Amino acid sequence: RRSWPFARMETRKALRIEKTPVPAGNYALVFHPNTPNDEGMSFEVRKIAPGEFLQAGNVMTRTPEGETLWREPVAFDTTEQTVPTLEIEVHPEASAVRLKIRYGNRATQTVFAR
């Protein structure tokens, strides 16, 4: 059971996820598998050193060291359409940035407030 760092996020301005401040900086977005206690899958925003950690062709690269700013359970909805690869969409809104994530026939979203 290992974590899955699926994206790198770089912000120039501070954001907030739920009540947690996310200062400008570099972050790894990480999924964690279901726990042995069946607590469910979780999603983490981890502050990391600048630079790219993702590797082309390696979908299970090592999760970079860093400080966990936010980690909460994540729920995926079942979708009618199946996508062949991981899809990440960023939707800027007036007061937030909506991150939509799709994988196979599952989807979730997270909102970062401005």
Beta strands, then each sheet from edge to edge (+ up, - down):
strand 1: 4-11
strand 2: 15-17
strand 3: 20-22
strand 4: 25-32
strand 5: 42-47
strand 6: 67-73
strand 7: 77-92
strand 8: 96-113
sheet 1: 1+ 4- 5+ 6-
sheet 2: 3+ 2- 8+ 7-
end
